[in-house]
């Protein structure tokens, strides 16, 4: 999956040629950029640069020095031992069964019992399971923070509405005196508290989007690629706004009930 930005990839006959990652083409690595046909020294041997890779956003690929295998083995005096063997399973549904067969084969070849292995066999499914486990832990942490935020926000809205009821007690008395029913007063304050939650949801969404796009921009600028991107699901955004309205309405239920139960005469006599 490597792509060339300048020059070409290695050929099988290349013995004194090398392909470099994109970071070597920057002056930040060696103080001056490495260009095509420059000579670089690897393990006390000189190689001509025949290609520079396109930026991948990977620290490994962008800093890679690529040689042909035979040249690399001779250069570092590597014997015929391997640290990693990669197996391709054509049918993903057979992944688990193949993994078990490989483990059984290696135990037999190495003459070790189950549980005493000096090797490990890993599959993409296992890596995905580990990743899912990590992401689940992160999600739980986010849920806890969100839950605390909801509780604090609800308490804030309830406190604001209680204060609003106290400050507008005389106005409530006037409304009732001219014919406003308890149901109308209750609905008025309930909608007001829901509106507060709705506005808070809008502010939260804009704040979250700003942070997400800001971090994505910084990440892309740092990596030099569009590897990190923000994807918005508008159904979730609308759901969050509706949820904010519901939380505001629930938090304002008791203050609205208190406002609707005020006695008009006592409310008119109320003095701050």
C-alpha positions in Angstrom: 0.0 0.0 0.0 3.0 2.3 -0.3 2.8 5.1 -2.8 5.7 7.1 -4.3 5.8 10.9 -4.0 9.1 11.3 -5.9 11.1 8.8 -7.9 10.2 5.1 -7.8 9.9 2.0 -5.6 12.7 -0.6 -5.4 13.3 -3.2 -8.0 14.5 -6.8 -7.2 17.9 -6.1 -8.7 18.6 -2.9 -6.7 21.5 -3.6 -4.3 22.7 -0.1 -3.5 19.4 1.8 -3.7 17.1 2.9 -1.0 13.6 4.4 -0.6 12.9 6.8 2.2 9.9 8.0 4.1 8.6 11.6 3.5 10.1 12.9 6.7 13.6 12.6 5.3 12.6 15.1 2.6 12.2 17.7 5.3 15.1 19.8 6.7 13.9 19.0 10.3 15.3 15.5 10.2 19.0 16.0 9.2 19.2 19.8 9.0 18.7 19.7 5.3 16.2 17.9 3.0 17.2 14.6 1.4 16.5 14.6 -2.4 16.5 12.0 -5.2 19.9 10.7 -6.2 21.4 11.9 -2.9 23.6 9.4 -1.1 22.8 8.3 2.4 24.8 6.0 4.7 23.1 3.1 6.4 25.1 1.0 8.8 28.4 2.3 7.3 27.3 1.5 3.7 26.3 4.1 1.1 23.0 4.0 -0.8 21.5 6.1 -3.5 18.0 7.5 -2.9 15.8 6.4 -5.7 12.4 7.1 -4.2 10.6 9.1 -1.5 7.2 7.8 -0.2 4.0 9.8 0.0 3.0 10.9 3.5 0.9 8.3 5.3 0.5 10.0 8.6 2.2 7.0 10.2 5.3 7.5 12.2 6.7 4.2 11.1 6.1 4.7 7.3 7.0 8.4 7.2 10.3 7.6 8.9 11.0 4.3 7.0 14.2 3.3 5.3 13.4 0.6 2.7 16.0 -1.8 1.4 15.7 -5.1 -0.5 15.6 -8.1 1.9 18.8 -9.7 0.7 20.7 -6.4 1.0 19.2 -5.9 4.5 20.2 -9.4 5.7 23.8 -9.0 4.4 24.0 -5.5 5.9 23.0 -6.5 9.4 24.3 -10.2 9.2 20.8 -11.5 9.8 20.4 -15.3 9.9 17.4 -17.3 8.9 15.3 -16.7 12.0 11.9 -14.9 12.1 10.2 -13.0 14.8 6.8 -12.8 13.0 5.0 -15.0 10.6 1.9 -13.6 8.8 -0.8 -16.0 7.6 -3.6 -15.0 5.3 -7.0 -16.7 5.8 -9.1 -16.4 2.7 -12.4 -17.0 4.5 -12.8 -14.7 7.6 -15.3 -17.2 9.1 -12.5 -19.7 9.4 -10.2 -17.3 11.3 -10.8 -18.9 14.8 -10.4 -22.4 13.5 -7.2 -21.6 11.7 -5.8 -19.8 14.8 -6.4 -23.0 16.8 -4.7 -25.2 14.2 -1.7 -22.9 14.0 -1.4 -23.0 17.8 -1.6 -26.9 17.8 1.0 -27.1 15.0 3.5 -24.8 16.8 3.1 -26.7 20.1 3.9 -29.9 18.3 6.9 -28.4 16.5 8.3 -26.8 19.6 7.3 -29.8 21.9 5.5 -27.7 24.5 2.3 -28.4 26.4 -0.8 -26.1 26.4 -0.2 -23.2 28.8 3.6 -23.4 28.4 3.8 -21.8 24.9 6.9 -19.7 24.1 5.0 -18.1 21.3 1.7 -16.2 20.7 -0.8 -16.4 17.9 -2.9 -13.3 17.3 -5.8 -12.7 15.0 -7.5 -9.5 13.8 -10.6 -10.6 15.8 -8.5 -10.6 18.9 -7.1 -7.2 18.1 -10.6 -5.9 17.5 -11.8 -7.4 20.7 -9.0 -5.6 22.6 -9.8 -2.4 20.8 -13.5 -2.8 21.6 -12.7 -3.3 25.2 -10.6 -0.2 25.3 -13.3 1.8 23.5 -16.0 0.5 25.9 -14.0 1.7 28.9 -13.6 5.1 27.2 -17.4 5.2 26.5 -18.2 4.3 30.1 -16.0 7.2 31.3 -17.7 9.6 28.8 -21.1 8.4 30.0 -20.2 9.0 33.6 -19.0 12.6 32.8 -22.2 13.1 30.7 -24.3 11.8 33.6 -22.7 14.2 36.0 -23.2 17.1 33.6 -26.8 16.2 33.2 -27.4 16.2 37.0 -25.5 19.5 37.5 -27.3 21.1 34.5 -30.7 19.9 35.8 -30.0 21.3 39.3 -28.9 24.6 37.7 -32.1 24.8 35.7 -34.3 23.9 38.7 -32.5 26.5 40.8 -32.9 29.2 38.1 -36.6 28.4 37.8 -37.2 28.5 41.6 -35.5 31.9 41.6 -37.6 33.0 38.6 -40.8 32.0 40.5 -39.7 33.9 43.6 -38.8 37.0 41.5 -42.1 36.9 39.6 -44.5 36.1 42.4 -46.3 39.4 42.1 -46.6 39.0 38.3 -48.1 35.5 38.8 -50.6 37.0 41.2 -51.6 39.6 38.6 -52.0 36.9 36.0 -54.2 34.8 38.2 -56.2 37.9 39.3 -57.1 38.6 35.6 -58.2 35.1 34.9 -55.1 33.0 34.3 -55.7 29.4 35.3 -53.3 27.1 37.2 -52.8 25.0 34.1 -51.7 28.1 32.1 -49.2 29.2 34.8 -47.8 25.6 35.0 -47.4 25.3 31.3 -45.7 28.7 31.0 -43.0 27.9 33.5 -42.6 24.4 32.3 -42.0 25.6 28.7 -39.6 28.2 30.0 -37.5 25.6 31.8 -37.5 23.4 28.7 -36.4 26.4 26.6 -33.5 26.9 29.1 -32.5 23.3 28.6 -32.8 23.6 24.8 -30.6 26.7 24.7 -28.0 24.9 26.9 -28.1 22.0 24.5 -27.4 24.3 21.6 -24.5 25.9 23.4 -23.1 22.4 24.4 -23.3 21.2 20.8 -21.6 24.2 19.4 -18.9 24.0 22.0 -18.4 20.2 21.3 -18.3 20.8 17.6 -15.7 23.6 18.0 -13.5 21.3 20.1 -13.9 18.4 17.7 -13.1 20.3 14.6 -10.3 22.2 16.4 -8.6 19.0 17.5 -9.1 17.4 14.0 -7.5 20.4 12.4 -4.5 20.3 14.8 -4.2 16.6 14.3 -4.2 16.9 10.5 -1.7 19.8 10.7 0.6 17.7 12.9 0.4 14.5 10.9 0.2 16.3 7.5 -2.7 14.1 6.4 -6.5 13.9 6.6 -6.3 10.8 8.8 -8.3 12.5 11.6 -11.7 13.7 10.4 -14.9 14.7 12.2 -18.2 13.0 11.2 -21.4 14.5 12.5 -24.6 12.5 12.7 -27.4 15.0 12.6 -29.9 12.6 14.0 -27.8 12.4 17.1 -27.5 16.2 17.2 -31.3 16.6 17.0 -31.7 13.8 19.6 -29.3 15.7 21.9 -31.4 18.9 21.5 -34.6 17.0 22.2 -33.0 15.4 25.2 -31.8 18.8 26.5 -35.3 20.1 26.2 -36.7 17.1 28.1 -34.1 17.5 30.9 -34.9 21.2 31.2 -38.7 20.4 31.4 -38.2 17.7 34.0 -35.9 20.0 36.1 -38.5 22.8 35.9 -41.5 20.6 36.8 -41.5 21.3 40.6 -40.8 25.1 40.2 -43.7 25.2 37.7 -45.9 23.3 40.1 -45.0 25.8 42.8 -45.8 28.8 40.6 -49.2 27.3 39.6 -50.2 26.8 43.2 -49.6 30.4 44.4 -52.6 32.0 46.0 -53.4 35.2 44.0 -54.0 37.4 47.1 -50.8 36.3 48.8 -48.9 36.7 45.6 -50.1 40.2 45.1 -49.0 41.1 48.6 -45.5 39.6 48.1 -42.7 42.1 48.5 -39.0 41.3 47.7 
